[in-house]
Amino acid sequence: MTREVVQALNVQVDGTYVDATFGRGGHTRAILSCLGPAGRVLAIDRDPEAHRCAKQMSEAESRLTFVQASFSELFEMVNSHGLVHRVTGLVLDLGVSSPQLDSHERGFSFNGDGPLDMRMNPDMGQSAAEWLNTVTEERLRNCLRELGEERYSRRIARAVVAARASRPLSRTLELADIVAHVVPSREPGKHPATRTFQAIRMQVNQELGELKSVLPQALSVLEPGGRLVVISFHSLEHRAVKQFLRQSASGDRYPPDLPVTHDQIRPAVKILSKPLRPGQQEIETNPRARSAVLRAAEKTGHADS
Ligand SMILES: C[S@@+](CC[C@H](N)C(=O)[O-])C[C@H]1O[C@@H](n2cnc3c(N)ncnc32)[C@H](O)[C@@H]1O
């Protein structure tokens, strides 16, 4: 949805943009192509492979600065570059990148065998294997149900705990097989372990916590009139973004019985258009885009007062 991102950001030639999910730099490249010599992009990603890619790109592109960090540290990163309240637009394209999914060594996918890792930054936190080999059955079940919306969470959690009793889990295909044995393959074209892998990935990378932490920070680093664009992929992400924007657009809260005039309500953002979904053509060339939803909002002058 690169074209839609650039449009929603309404990129200004001399603007300052933050791409908080650099990946392989598709959005950064598109933004840079609209900028003049005074424009700049601060890009962030926690993945060391994204860092390598950005390093190469920034050798030939002085308008690009990259920081390897979690986007929950956004305010600090932006502040250390002297850009608080000076960001013209910020994009968050959530979830995993195609290179992360396609590299079996990263352990995100059941399409090939690899170590059961799934960390976006493999130098931080617990790997999926470490988590799965120590988590209680109940917590695993809740994780599968909540983050994976997995109907068979009970069966899967029981099977994982039984399997690890004889030998710790360590490989992606091992986990995929355990799941496939207890889950009927009910959705055509979808591996029975799809929801399990998604839930564990979201757990290992604390994806919802990261998102809830970055949204208010994103708003506070923007300049008045600056734009926030978020692409989410999962119903819990859609909900978190929608609720945050709705609340920010509804303005200051007053007791219901207090007489308040319209100009006292002071919304922090204006929501721009309805949520956008990718077109059929994009879904055909990139089936992973099918659940994407783009939301955009503009910061008002009230937000920092
Ligand atoms: C869907 S991809 C972005 C693809 C990118 N727009 C492009 O054009 O290549 C999401 C990226 O965000 C990164 N990411 C996800 N959560 C993050 C977080 N909490 N902090 C920093 N980076 C994160 C992932 O490592 C991944 O590279």
PDBQT file of the ligand as one rigid body, heavy atoms in Angstrom, charges set to zero:
ROOT
HETATM    1  C1  LIG A 401       5.543  -5.082   7.573  1.00  0.00    +0.000 C 
HETATM    2  S1  LIG A 401       7.232  -4.813   7.841  1.00  0.00    +0.000 S 
HETATM    3  C2  LIG A 401       7.528  -3.227   7.167  1.00  0.00    +0.000 C 
HETATM    4  C3  LIG A 401       7.875  -3.261   5.725  1.00  0.00    +0.000 C 
HETATM    5  C4  LIG A 401       8.301  -1.905   5.215  1.00  0.00    +0.000 C 
HETATM    6  N1  LIG A 401       7.203  -0.957   5.192  1.00  0.00    +0.000 N 
HETATM    7  C5  LIG A 401       8.927  -2.022   3.843  1.00  0.00    +0.000 C 
HETATM    8  O1  LIG A 401       8.481  -1.282   2.939  1.00  0.00    +0.000 OA
HETATM    9  O2  LIG A 401       9.839  -2.809   3.655  1.00  0.00    +0.000 OA
HETATM   10  C6  LIG A 401       7.313  -4.475   9.543  1.00  0.00    +0.000 C 
HETATM   11  C7  LIG A 401       8.698  -4.136  10.044  1.00  0.00    +0.000 C 
HETATM   12  O3  LIG A 401       8.530  -3.526  11.303  1.00  0.00    +0.000 OA
HETATM   13  C8  LIG A 401       9.486  -4.012  12.200  1.00  0.00    +0.000 C 
HETATM   14  N2  LIG A 401       8.886  -3.931  13.529  1.00  0.00    +0.000 N 
HETATM   15  C9  LIG A 401       7.768  -4.535  13.960  1.00  0.00    +0.000 A 
HETATM   16  N3  LIG A 401       7.531  -4.221  15.239  1.00  0.00    +0.000 NA
HETATM   17  C10 LIG A 401       8.510  -3.370  15.608  1.00  0.00    +0.000 A 
HETATM   18  C11 LIG A 401       8.797  -2.679  16.821  1.00  0.00    +0.000 A 
HETATM   19  N4  LIG A 401       8.028  -2.814  17.894  1.00  0.00    +0.000 N 
HETATM   20  N5  LIG A 401       9.882  -1.866  16.845  1.00  0.00    +0.000 NA
HETATM   21  C12 LIG A 401      10.661  -1.727  15.750  1.00  0.00    +0.000 A 
HETATM   22  N6  LIG A 401      10.450  -2.370  14.586  1.00  0.00    +0.000 NA
HETATM   23  C13 LIG A 401       9.381  -3.181  14.515  1.00  0.00    +0.000 A 
HETATM   24  C14 LIG A 401       9.754  -5.433  11.775  1.00  0.00    +0.000 C 
HETATM   25  O4  LIG A 401      11.046  -5.821  12.197  1.00  0.00    +0.000 OA
HETATM   26  C15 LIG A 401       9.609  -5.337  10.259  1.00  0.00    +0.000 C 
HETATM   27  O5  LIG A 401      10.839  -5.116   9.652  1.00  0.00    +0.000 OA
ENDROOT
TORSDOF 0
